[in-house]
Amino acid sequence: MVPVSSLITVLAYAVAILGYLPVAPHVDLTVRLAFPLAMAAGIVFDRKGKYPLTGIPSTIATIIPFVVYLLQLSMANPAAPVVNFLVVLLCVRIVNEKSPRNLLQTFALALFALASSSLFSLSALFLVYLFLQLALIAVSLVLLTFLSVDTRLRLTRQGLSRVVGVALAMPAASVPLLLIFFTILPRTQYPLLNFLNVPGERAAGFSDRVEPGKTASVGDVKTVAFRAECPQLGRNDLYWRGIVFDALAGATWVRSEKRPDEVPAAPKGNEVRQVIYPEPSRNAYLLALDIPTRMDGVRASQDADFTFTRRVSGSGRIRYEAWSVLSDAIPVPRGIDRDHYLRLPDQVSPRIAALARGFTAGSPTDAERLSRVETWFTQQGFRYATSGLAVAADPVDAFLFQRRTGHCEFFASSFATLLRLAGVPARLVGGYYGGDFNEIGGYYVVTEDRAHVWVEAFIEKRGWVRIDPSSFAANFDRATPSRRSFATKLAAFADSLTWYWNQAVITYDLQKQVELVRRANRQFRGLNLPVVSRWLLPVAGGAAAFAVAVWWIVTFGGSTREERLLRRFRARIEKSYGVPRNHRSRGLKELADIVNDPAVTEFAAIFGGAIYRDRRLTAEECRQLSLLVNAIGVPVRREDDKSS
């Protein structure tokens, strides 16, 4: 026998944990630690049956955090204080007595806490938490109705399984309706509460400027930057173009506000279509494989350097399609403004200038000068690293002649500076390189640590040619990727769940709904059925639907064999003895006393002996009761009648 009060208490703790876990990474450290302490204190108080923190202590524990987080509330930080206070209220409810009123408040606060986690991130795991929490709340509410009748009520294992089954049937029954509404109801492109979700600044990754020499190290941030659905490509094709830097401000490369007019020609190469799912950020630049030529699904502006920017700012989750030509050159038949792409910083160290003059000896062409710079870079033994970087006013000089170690910004900045000093127009391109291909979903996962910068040099008759100076590093990894481990495959499977969630739920909008209807309409129009099939198909469909309906009524009509026996029993009494229908509310023993039939009396004894003792009828008892129902109203032959 299981006490209902103890069971509800356990369920309350489970519901509270499900509300706390998704939001825990986003609350203050004190609040994060307060919850497990409140759980431990609540369990101790429940075992002792004493709650010392009720009344005034509970009020103080609520008012002080309310004032603290109210002072932190602002337009720039609207979500965090509210979420912190929600968790504090949940802690206060946990340490108090588990009365029906407090339990209902605990369920509501836990549900609100789970909902508030969507202000920070929304993944497929949220749906798992939600279904688990709703299922436990449904069971708890059913048990609360029993507790309101008798606080000392205990349930058998069989009775408990029945209660859980009935309770879980309620949320389970709503799933088909939920799926239907999700499919047909229109929605906005962005979440309604998106204005509360202010994404944090990333410590590393894509940037709108290149600043070598600012920090001594760059952390590897494994946060997902975007996912791109496209065929699996070769390693040298995985350059994701985002922004072009064409001007220098000291040692910093930036994108000039007014760029020279260029008329590039269409790049030549294989065209690849991608569906890009970027993570929410305030980055206005749209990423795609190099070289992107067209983007759909988002309002964007295209510049002559094949840079695409969003016209509508925002940090919501979007989805767009991109078409790219896999090429390492952008032809510009009419030429470029060479002076603009040959501008140098105000100060250039003498040894850098002397080095660059060596590349121009003998009046070589731009292609020959580029080849000389590449050869020199390859022979220097530069090493690629993200720590131990040069922090100096002239990072190019420090990298080339002192540290000789750096990341992509050092390689690209130094290479482009040498090209400009040698008279070759050059610019930087920022974006990402590489990505992990997820074979389950057929898409690339590109993380922030793959943010990359490379160089484009202008060569006559070829145009802007891509060069990646980081590949000239002595420790550049040119090996073929090894087979993935089981842990890597498991991580890929987990990421595919997030991707399917983003694709099917987050970015499922009205446009997709309209396209779904149009596709179904086209398929229906394209059907070419024979004349017989045109009437046979609807008839067969109707017959199948009728058969399913009959099967559903028989199987799930809510009738157990006990209920069917009872209906037959009462119907037989009405037919045999004319007992009116208003007598159906009477008990079995009352009916037996009214009709005075041995079969009725025996039926009432067997049926009541099982049902009123909270057990199901056995197969033998059902067979016996069925025979008794058939015997109701049949006259009993006496022994003297048999002898005569």
N, C-alpha and C positions, 0 to 999 in steps of 0.2 A: 504494500500500500504506500502510495506517494502522497505526502502532504501538499495540497494545492498552494498554500502560502509559500512554502519553501521553493516550489517549482517556479512560481512567478518571480520570486526574488532572483533566482539564478538567471531567468530570462531577461530580467531588467538589467542585470550586469552585462549580459551578452549584447543587448541592444545598445547600451551605452558605449561599449567597446567598439562596436561597428560604426557608431557615430563619431568616435574620437580618432580612430586610426587614420582615416583619409585626411583629416585636417591637422593632425599632429605636427607634420613638418612645417606648417605655416603659422603656428602660434608661438608666443614668447616662450623662452626656456622655463620661466617660473610656472607658467600655466601648463606646459608640457609635463613638468615633474609633478605638478599638483594633482593631475588626474590619477596616476597610479597610487599616489599616497591616499587620495580620497577613496579609491577602490579598496585598499587594504584596511583603512579605518572603517569603511562601511561594513565590510565582512566581519570585523571584530565586534562592532556594535550590534550587528544582527545576531551573532552567536550569543552575546550577553543579554540581548533584549533591552539594552539601555542606550539612549541617544543623547549624549551630553551637549551636542552642538546645535540642538534645536532652540528655537526662541531667539533671544537677543544675540548669541554668538552667530547664529545663522544669518540674521539680519545684517550684522556688522560685516560678515564675510561676503555679503552681496553688495552693500552700499559702497564700501571702499573701492573694490575693483570697478564699480560703475563710474565713480567719480574719476578714477585714474584713466580709464579708457575713453570716457567722455571728453577729457581734455586732449587726448591724442587724436580725436576725430577731426578730419579735415577733408577738403575736396581732393587733395593729393593722396590721402590715405584713408579712404572711406571703409574699406572692407576689413582690414586687420583688427582694429579695435572691437568691432562688432563680433567678429568670430572669436576673439579672445574672451570676451564677456560671455558668449554663449557657452563656452567650455567651462568657465568658472561657475555659471549657474548649474550646469550638469554635475559638477563636482559637489555643489551644495546639496542637490537632490539625492545624490548617491549616499552621503553620510547620514541622511535623515531616515526616519522610520518609513518602511515600505507600505504605507497606507494606500488604498486605491487612488486617492487624489494625488499623492506624491508619485505613484507609479505612472499615472497618466501624464504628469508633467515631465517625468524622466523620458518617456517615450517621445513626447513632442520635442523636447530639447535635443535628444539624440538625432531625431529626424532632421531638425533644422541644422544641426552641426554637420551632418552628412551633406545636406544640400549646399551649405556654405562652402564646402570644399571645392565645388564646381566653379567658384569665383577665382580660384587660383589655377586649377588644371582640371580637365575633363577627359578621362580616358575610359577604356572598356572596363577597367576595374571598378569604376564608379557604379556600373550597372550590377556587378556582382554584389557589392556592398548593399546596394539598394534592395535587391530582391531578398537577400538574407535578412535584412532588417525588417522589411515588410512582412516576411513570413513569421519571424519571431514575434512581432507586434500583434499579428493576427491571432496567433496561438495564445498570447498573453491576454488579449481582450476577451477571448472565449473563457479562459480560466478565471478571469475577474468576475464574470457573471456567476460562476459557481461560488466564488469566494464571497460574493455579496449575500448569498443565501446562507452559507454556513462557513465561518472562518476556520473551523477545525476539520473541514471536509478532506477526506483522503480518497484517492482514486486507485483502482487496481491497474495492473499493467494493461489489461485488455481495454478498460475504460479510458485510460490515458491515450492509447493508440487511436481510439475512436475520436476523442476530442481533437487530437492533433490532425487526424485526417480531415475532419470537418473544417477545422480552422484553415488548413492549407488549401482546401478547395476554393476558398474565397479569392485569394490572390491569383491562384492558378486559373480560375475561370475568367479573370480579367485580362489575361495575356492575349487571347485572340482578338478581343476588342481593342486592346492597346495597339496591336500590330495593324489592324485595319485603320484606326485613326491616324497612326503614324504615316501610313502610306498615302492617305487621301487628303489630310488636312494641310493647308498651305502653311508656310513658315517663312521667316525672314532669313536673309543670308547670314546674319550675325546674331549671337545670343542677345536676348533682351537686357541681360545684366552685364553685358560686356564692358560697359563704361566703368564698372567697379573693378574689373580685372586689369590692373595695371601691371604689366610684366616687368620683372626686374631687369636691370641692365646686366648684360653678359660680361663676364670678366675677360673673355677672349673670343675671337671669332671674326665674323665679317665686320668691316668698319668702313666709314666713308672717308678715311684718310690713312696714309701710310707714314708711320712715325718710328723709324728705326732709331735706336739709341735712347729711348725713353725709359725702358725698364731693363733690369738685368736678367729677367726670366719671364717666360710666358707659360702659364699653366695649361695643361691638356684638359679641355672641357669636353666631356663626352655627351653633352646635351645635344639632342637631335636638332639640327637646323632645318632640314626639310626631307621629304621623301619624294622620289620621282619614279613614276610608273613608266617603264620603257624597256626595250629589249636589253639583254645583257651585252655589254660592249667591251672593246679592248681597253687596256689600261691607259693608252695614250689618248683615248677619246673622251676620258672622264674629266674634262675641264669645264667647270660650271661658271659661266660668265655672269658678272653682276655689275661692275662699275669700272670706268676708265679714268685714270688719273693722268692729266696732261700738263700740270703746272707744278712748280716748286715754290714753297713758302719757307725759305731757309732750308732745313734738311727734311722738311715734311712735304710729301706729295699729296696734292689735292686735285679736285675736279674744278676747273675754272668755270665761272658763271657764264662767260661769253666765249664760246669756242668757235674756231674758224669753220666756215661753211665747206663741207666736203660732199662729194657726190659719189658714194661707193657703188660698185656694181654688185650684182648678186653673186655670193660665193658659190663655188662649184664643189660638189661632193655629194655624199649620201645624205638624204634627208631623214631625220628621225623625229617621231612624234613623242612627246612626253606629257604626262599629267603630273603637275607639281602640287604637292601638299606642304607648303611651308608652315613651320610652327609660328604661333602668334609672336609678333615683334613689331617694333615701330620702324623697321627698315622699309624704305620706300622703293628700293631697287628689286626688280624681279629677276630671279635666277633661272638659267637654262643652259643646256649644253652649248659649248662654243662651236659654231656661231649662231645665235638665235636670229631668226628672220621674221617670226610672227608669233603673237600671243593672243589667245581668246579666253573668254570667261572672266576677265577683269579689265576695268578701264585703265589703259596704260598709254603712255607717250613713248615714242621711239626716237632716239637720236641717231645721227649719222654714224656714230661709232658702235652701233648695235647695242646700246644700253637702253633698257626698258624701265620706266618708273611708273608707279601707281599714281593716277590722277586724284584718287580719293584716299586721303590719309586714314589710318586706323591701325589697330593692333589685333583685330579679330582674325579668326581662322578662315582662310580662303582656299580656293582651288582654281587652278587655271591650266590651260593647255598651251604648250609651246612647240613650235616647229623649228628645228635647228639643222643646219648643214654642217656635217662633220668635216671641218677644214681647218688648216693652220694658217690660212692667208685670206685677207680681205682686199680684193682688188679695188683700186681707186684710179680709174683711167685718166681722169683730169688732173691728177696730182693733188698735193696738199700744200698748206702754208708751212714751209720748211722752217721759217724763222720762229714760228710759235713752238714747234717741237724740238728746237735746238737751244731754247733758252736755258741758262744755267743759274745755279744759286749765286748769291752776291759774292760769296767767298769760296774759292776752290784751293785746296792745299797744293803747294808747289810740286810735291811728288806725284799727286794724282794727275796734274797737268802734264808733267814730264812723261808719265806712263802713257797718257793718251796720245801724245805727239808721236810716240813710237808706232802707233797703229796707222798713222797717216803717211808714213814715209813712202815715197815713190808714187804719189798721186793715185792711190788705188780707188776702185769703185766702192759704192756703199756695201755691196755684197762681200767684197774682199775685206773691207774694214770689219764688218760683222764677223766674218770668219776668223780674223785675227784676234778679236776680243774673245770669241768662244774658245779658241785654242789656248790663249793665255789663261783663261779661267780654269780650263780643264787641267792645266799643268801645275796649278798652284797648291793643290791639295787642301782646298778649303773644306771645312767640315760643317755639316748641318747640325744645329743644336737649338734647344729652346731654353737653356739656362747658361749662366756664365757669359752673358752677352755684354757687348761693349756699351757703356753708358758715357757718351761724350757729346760735345758740341758739334763735332764733325764725325758722325758715325761711319760714313763711307771710308774716310781715311783710317779710322781705328780698325775697321773690319778688314780692309785690304792689306794693311801693313803691320798691324799689331796682333789683334785677337785671332783673326783668320777663322773665326767661328761665329756662326749666326744662323738665324732662321730665314724664311723666304723673303722678308722685308729687306734684310741686309743684302742678300744675293741680288734681288731685283733692282733695288735702289742703286747699288754700286754698278751693276751691269748697264743700266739705263744711263747713268751719269757718264760712264766711260764712252758709251755710244755717242751721246750728245757732244762730248768733248772731241770725239773723233770725227764729228760732222755727220753722223747718222741720226736722222729724226727717230725719236723713241718716246714711248709712253708706257705706263704701267696699267695692268688690268687686275682688278681684284675680284675674287669669287671663292670657289672651292675646287679642290682637286681630289678625285677618287670617290670612294663610297663602297659600302658593303652591299652586295646584291643579295636580296632575300628571294630565294627560289620558290618559297611557298606562295608569296604574294606577287612575284614578278616585278619587283621595284628595288630601287637603290635607297639605302639609308645613308644620309650624309650628316655627320656630326660637326659641331663647332670646331673641334680640333683639326678639321680638314680645311679650314679657311686658308686661302693661298693667294699669293701675288706672283704674277709673271710679267714678262715684257713683250711688247710689240714693237718691232723695228720696221721702218718704211724702206722698202727696196724697190727701185724702179722696175716696172713691168710685172712685179708680183704683188705690190701693195703692202699692207700691214702684215708682217710675218710674226707668228708666235714663237717666242723662245722662252724656255723655262730655265733660268740660270741655276735654280736649286738642283737640277739634275746633274750639274757639273761638280757637285760636292763629292769628295772622295768616299764618303760613307753613304752615298745615295743607294738605296735598296733597289737593285734591278732584278732581283730574283722573282721567280714565278710564285704566286701565293700558294702556300701549302694547303693540304686538306684540312677542312675545318673539324674541330673537336666536337664531342657530344655537347659540351657546355655552350659552344658557339651556336650549334644548331638549335639548342633549347632556347637560347636568347633570341635567335631569329624567329622561332615560333611565337614567343611571347610578343615580339615586336609586330609580327603579322596580325595579332589580335588587335593591337592598338591601331594599326593601319586600316584594317577592315572597319573598326569602330569609327575612325575619322571619315572614311569614305562613305559608309552606309548611314551614319547617324549625324555626325557633326556637319558635314557638307551636303547633306541631303536636303535639297531646297525645291522651290516651286518649279524651277526649270527642269529638274530631273523628273518631277511628277508629270509634267506636260509631255516630256519626251517618252516616258513610260507608256502613257496613253496613246501617243502617236504611233509608237512601235507596235503596240498590240493591235491598233486599227489597221496598220499596213499588213501585218501578218494575217489578219482576218480577211482582208480584201483579197489577199493573194491565194486564198484557199480555192482549189479547183476540184470540187467533189462531184462524183457521179450523181445522176438524178435520184437513184435509190438511196444513196447516202444522205441526201439532203433532208429526207423525212425520217430515215432510219436513225440518224445520229441524234436528233432531238428526242425521239421516242425512247431510244436506249438510255439517253441521259436522264430523262424523266423517270424511267423505271429504276435506274440505279439510285437516283435521289430518293425515290419512294422506299427502296429496299434499305438504304442507309437510315432513313427516318424510322422505319419499323424496327430495325436492329437497335437504334439508339434508344427508342422507347422501351423496348424489352430489356435491354442491358442496363441502361442508365436511367430508367424511369423512376428510380427511387424506391422500387419495390423489392424487399427481401423475401425470402421464402416464408418467413414468419408472418410478414404482412399479407402475402397472398393467401396463406392458410386462414388467417383471421378474416379476410374479406369473404372467402368461400364459406366459412363458418357462419358469419352473420347473414349472408345472402340465403343460405340454406334454412336458417331459422325463420327468416321473413317469409320464405316460400312455403315452408312446412306448417308453421303455426300462425302465420299472419301477424307477426310482431311488427308494429309500425317502425318507420325509419328513425323516429325520434328516440327510440330505445337504444340506438347505437352508442349513445354516450354512457350507457350502463356498463358495469363491470361484468366479467364472465360469470362470476358466481351468482350475481343478480339474475342474469339471463337463465342460468341453470335452474334457479328457484322458480322462475316464472313459468318455464315450459315443462319442467318436471320430466325431462327426457334423460335416461341413463347415458346415452351417447354424449349429450351436451354436458352432463355433469363430469363424465370422465375426461372429455376434451378440456374443460376448464381446469381440472386438476393437473393434467399433464402440461398444458400450455403455461398456466400460471406458475407451476413449479419450476419451469425453466426461465421464463422471461423475468418474473419478479425476483429471481435470484441472480439476475444480471449475467446469464449465460445463454449461448445460442442452442437451438434445438439440434439434437443429433439426427443422423439420417434415419435411424430406426424410429425415433419419436415422430419425425415428419411422416414416415410411412404409416405409422399407427394413427396419427391425427387425421391423415387423409381418409383412412378407412372409417374413422368415427364420423367425419363430416358426411360421408356417403350414407352412414347409418342413421343420421338424424331424420326423425319423422317416420322411420320404417317400424311398423308394429313388431313387437317381440313375440315370437310364438312360444306358447307355454308347453310343458311336457304332456299335459292331458290332451292338448290339441294334436300333438304328434301321434299319441297312441290311438286316438280315434281315427 
